[in-house]
């Protein structure tokens, strides 16, 4: 019977956590709630800038030569 008692208390604890989570979502928004949108925008701009730099690096003559050499060495064919 002790195991059943601990199971019920674990279920009660889980229900209490769930109700606290729901209650937190129902509270009014904070005044700076729009900051997340600005943070996502800055992250998107940074990712686009990084991808542009990476694209230029990969399509450079030096990197293309290294990739061709590695592929030809791996497959023992020449381009």
mmCIF file of the C-alpha atoms, coordinates in Angstrom:
data_MODEL
# 
_entry.id   MODEL 
# 
loop_
_atom_site.group_PDB 
_atom_site.id 
_atom_site.type_symbol 
_atom_site.label_atom_id 
_atom_site.label_alt_id 
_atom_site.label_comp_id 
_atom_site.label_asym_id 
_atom_site.label_entity_id 
_atom_site.label_seq_id 
_atom_site.pdbx_PDB_ins_code 
_atom_site.Cartn_x 
_atom_site.Cartn_y 
_atom_site.Cartn_z 
_atom_site.occupancy 
_atom_site.B_iso_or_equiv 
_atom_site.pdbx_formal_charge 
_atom_site.auth_seq_id 
_atom_site.auth_comp_id 
_atom_site.auth_asym_id 
_atom_site.auth_atom_id 
_atom_site.pdbx_PDB_model_num 
ATOM 1  C CA . UNK A 1 1  ? 0.000  0.000  0.000   1.00 0.00 ? 1  UNK A CA 1 
ATOM 2  C CA . UNK A 1 2  ? 2.971  2.283  0.561   1.00 0.00 ? 2  UNK A CA 1 
ATOM 3  C CA . UNK A 1 3  ? 3.863  2.143  -3.153  1.00 0.00 ? 3  UNK A CA 1 
ATOM 4  C CA . UNK A 1 4  ? 0.339  3.266  -4.073  1.00 0.00 ? 4  UNK A CA 1 
ATOM 5  C CA . UNK A 1 5  ? 0.635  6.142  -1.605  1.00 0.00 ? 5  UNK A CA 1 
ATOM 6  C CA . UNK A 1 6  ? 3.877  7.350  -3.216  1.00 0.00 ? 6  UNK A CA 1 
ATOM 7  C CA . UNK A 1 7  ? 2.306  7.022  -6.674  1.00 0.00 ? 7  UNK A CA 1 
ATOM 8  C CA . UNK A 1 8  ? -0.568 9.255  -5.627  1.00 0.00 ? 8  UNK A CA 1 
ATOM 9  C CA . UNK A 1 9  ? 1.726  11.856 -4.157  1.00 0.00 ? 9  UNK A CA 1 
ATOM 10 C CA . UNK A 1 10 ? 3.807  11.865 -7.357  1.00 0.00 ? 10 UNK A CA 1 
ATOM 11 C CA . UNK A 1 11 ? 0.627  12.360 -9.363  1.00 0.00 ? 11 UNK A CA 1 
ATOM 12 C CA . UNK A 1 12 ? -0.402 15.165 -7.039  1.00 0.00 ? 12 UNK A CA 1 
ATOM 13 C CA . UNK A 1 13 ? 2.985  16.833 -7.482  1.00 0.00 ? 13 UNK A CA 1 
ATOM 14 C CA . UNK A 1 14 ? 2.710  16.535 -11.264 1.00 0.00 ? 14 UNK A CA 1 
ATOM 15 C CA . UNK A 1 15 ? -0.790 18.038 -11.198 1.00 0.00 ? 15 UNK A CA 1 
ATOM 16 C CA . UNK A 1 16 ? 0.435  20.923 -9.054  1.00 0.00 ? 16 UNK A CA 1 
ATOM 17 C CA . UNK A 1 17 ? 3.272  21.642 -11.504 1.00 0.00 ? 17 UNK A CA 1 
ATOM 18 C CA . UNK A 1 18 ? 0.852  21.524 -14.434 1.00 0.00 ? 18 UNK A CA 1 
ATOM 19 C CA . UNK A 1 19 ? -1.636 23.881 -12.820 1.00 0.00 ? 19 UNK A CA 1 
ATOM 20 C CA . UNK A 1 20 ? 1.179  26.311 -11.934 1.00 0.00 ? 20 UNK A CA 1 
ATOM 21 C CA . UNK A 1 21 ? 2.323  26.239 -15.553 1.00 0.00 ? 21 UNK A CA 1 
ATOM 22 C CA . UNK A 1 22 ? -1.188 26.931 -16.827 1.00 0.00 ? 22 UNK A CA 1 
ATOM 23 C CA . UNK A 1 23 ? -1.626 29.732 -14.294 1.00 0.00 ? 23 UNK A CA 1 
ATOM 24 C CA . UNK A 1 24 ? 1.643  31.320 -15.447 1.00 0.00 ? 24 UNK A CA 1 
ATOM 25 C CA . UNK A 1 25 ? 0.403  31.339 -19.042 1.00 0.00 ? 25 UNK A CA 1 
ATOM 26 C CA . UNK A 1 26 ? -2.888 32.988 -18.083 1.00 0.00 ? 26 UNK A CA 1 
ATOM 27 C CA . UNK A 1 27 ? -1.287 35.977 -16.369 1.00 0.00 ? 27 UNK A CA 1 
ATOM 28 C CA . UNK A 1 28 ? -1.242 39.247 -18.336 1.00 0.00 ? 28 UNK A CA 1 
ATOM 29 C CA . UNK A 1 29 ? 1.725  39.852 -20.621 1.00 0.00 ? 29 UNK A CA 1 
ATOM 30 C CA . UNK A 1 30 ? 4.683  41.818 -19.325 1.00 0.00 ? 30 UNK A CA 1 
ATOM 31 C CA . UNK A 1 31 ? 5.303  45.291 -20.829 1.00 0.00 ? 31 UNK A CA 1 
ATOM 32 C CA . UNK A 1 32 ? 8.442  44.100 -22.659 1.00 0.00 ? 32 UNK A CA 1 
ATOM 33 C CA . UNK A 1 33 ? 6.789  41.035 -24.221 1.00 0.00 ? 33 UNK A CA 1 
ATOM 34 C CA . UNK A 1 34 ? 7.625  42.347 -27.729 1.00 0.00 ? 34 UNK A CA 1 
ATOM 35 C CA . UNK A 1 35 ? 11.344 41.949 -27.118 1.00 0.00 ? 35 UNK A CA 1 
ATOM 36 C CA . UNK A 1 36 ? 11.250 38.355 -28.284 1.00 0.00 ? 36 UNK A CA 1 
ATOM 37 C CA . UNK A 1 37 ? 10.217 39.488 -31.766 1.00 0.00 ? 37 UNK A CA 1 
ATOM 38 C CA . UNK A 1 38 ? 13.176 41.863 -31.944 1.00 0.00 ? 38 UNK A CA 1 
ATOM 39 C CA . UNK A 1 39 ? 15.506 39.128 -30.738 1.00 0.00 ? 39 UNK A CA 1 
ATOM 40 C CA . UNK A 1 40 ? 14.227 36.747 -33.421 1.00 0.00 ? 40 UNK A CA 1 
ATOM 41 C CA . UNK A 1 41 ? 14.726 39.455 -36.052 1.00 0.00 ? 41 UNK A CA 1 
ATOM 42 C CA . UNK A 1 42 ? 18.315 40.058 -34.940 1.00 0.00 ? 42 UNK A CA 1 
ATOM 43 C CA . UNK A 1 43 ? 18.984 36.313 -34.964 1.00 0.00 ? 43 UNK A CA 1 
ATOM 44 C CA . UNK A 1 44 ? 17.574 36.032 -38.483 1.00 0.00 ? 44 UNK A CA 1 
ATOM 45 C CA . UNK A 1 45 ? 19.723 38.916 -39.733 1.00 0.00 ? 45 UNK A CA 1 
ATOM 46 C CA . UNK A 1 46 ? 22.817 37.402 -38.118 1.00 0.00 ? 46 UNK A CA 1 
ATOM 47 C CA . UNK A 1 47 ? 22.088 33.984 -39.634 1.00 0.00 ? 47 UNK A CA 1 
ATOM 48 C CA . UNK A 1 48 ? 21.633 35.504 -43.095 1.00 0.00 ? 48 UNK A CA 1 
ATOM 49 C CA . UNK A 1 49 ? 24.900 37.415 -42.772 1.00 0.00 ? 49 UNK A CA 1 
ATOM 50 C CA . UNK A 1 50 ? 26.751 34.301 -41.625 1.00 0.00 ? 50 UNK A CA 1 
ATOM 51 C CA . UNK A 1 51 ? 25.300 32.233 -44.470 1.00 0.00 ? 51 UNK A CA 1 
ATOM 52 C CA . UNK A 1 52 ? 26.401 34.890 -46.991 1.00 0.00 ? 52 UNK A CA 1 
ATOM 53 C CA . UNK A 1 53 ? 29.959 34.802 -45.657 1.00 0.00 ? 53 UNK A CA 1 
ATOM 54 C CA . UNK A 1 54 ? 29.939 30.995 -45.664 1.00 0.00 ? 54 UNK A CA 1 
ATOM 55 C CA . UNK A 1 55 ? 28.664 30.927 -49.249 1.00 0.00 ? 55 UNK A CA 1 
ATOM 56 C CA . UNK A 1 56 ? 31.412 33.277 -50.419 1.00 0.00 ? 56 UNK A CA 1 
ATOM 57 C CA . UNK A 1 57 ? 34.019 31.201 -48.595 1.00 0.00 ? 57 UNK A CA 1 
ATOM 58 C CA . UNK A 1 58 ? 32.858 27.878 -50.018 1.00 0.00 ? 58 UNK A CA 1 
ATOM 59 C CA . UNK A 1 59 ? 32.561 29.186 -53.584 1.00 0.00 ? 59 UNK A CA 1 
ATOM 60 C CA . UNK A 1 60 ? 36.036 30.762 -53.506 1.00 0.00 ? 60 UNK A CA 1 
ATOM 61 C CA . UNK A 1 61 ? 38.668 29.349 -55.853 1.00 0.00 ? 61 UNK A CA 1 
ATOM 62 C CA . UNK A 1 62 ? 40.855 28.115 -52.998 1.00 0.00 ? 62 UNK A CA 1 
ATOM 63 C CA . UNK A 1 63 ? 38.124 26.117 -51.279 1.00 0.00 ? 63 UNK A CA 1 
ATOM 64 C CA . UNK A 1 64 ? 36.748 24.781 -54.581 1.00 0.00 ? 64 UNK A CA 1 
ATOM 65 C CA . UNK A 1 65 ? 40.246 23.567 -55.472 1.00 0.00 ? 65 UNK A CA 1 
ATOM 66 C CA . UNK A 1 66 ? 40.629 21.880 -52.098 1.00 0.00 ? 66 UNK A CA 1 
ATOM 67 C CA . UNK A 1 67 ? 37.223 20.197 -52.421 1.00 0.00 ? 67 UNK A CA 1 
ATOM 68 C CA . UNK A 1 68 ? 37.979 18.963 -55.938 1.00 0.00 ? 68 UNK A CA 1 
ATOM 69 C CA . UNK A 1 69 ? 41.339 17.605 -54.789 1.00 0.00 ? 69 UNK A CA 1 
ATOM 70 C CA . UNK A 1 70 ? 39.747 15.810 -51.839 1.00 0.00 ? 70 UNK A CA 1 
ATOM 71 C CA . UNK A 1 71 ? 36.984 14.313 -53.972 1.00 0.00 ? 71 UNK A CA 1 
ATOM 72 C CA . UNK A 1 72 ? 39.348 13.222 -56.722 1.00 0.00 ? 72 UNK A CA 1 
ATOM 73 C CA . UNK A 1 73 ? 41.683 11.679 -54.174 1.00 0.00 ? 73 UNK A CA 1 
ATOM 74 C CA . UNK A 1 74 ? 38.770 9.907  -52.485 1.00 0.00 ? 74 UNK A CA 1 
ATOM 75 C CA . UNK A 1 75 ? 37.338 8.500  -55.700 1.00 0.00 ? 75 UNK A CA 1 
ATOM 76 C CA . UNK A 1 76 ? 40.624 8.327  -57.637 1.00 0.00 ? 76 UNK A CA 1 
ATOM 77 C CA . UNK A 1 77 ? 39.169 10.252 -60.580 1.00 0.00 ? 77 UNK A CA 1 
ATOM 78 C CA . UNK A 1 78 ? 40.209 13.569 -62.062 1.00 0.00 ? 78 UNK A CA 1 
ATOM 79 C CA . UNK A 1 79 ? 37.978 16.468 -62.937 1.00 0.00 ? 79 UNK A CA 1 
# 
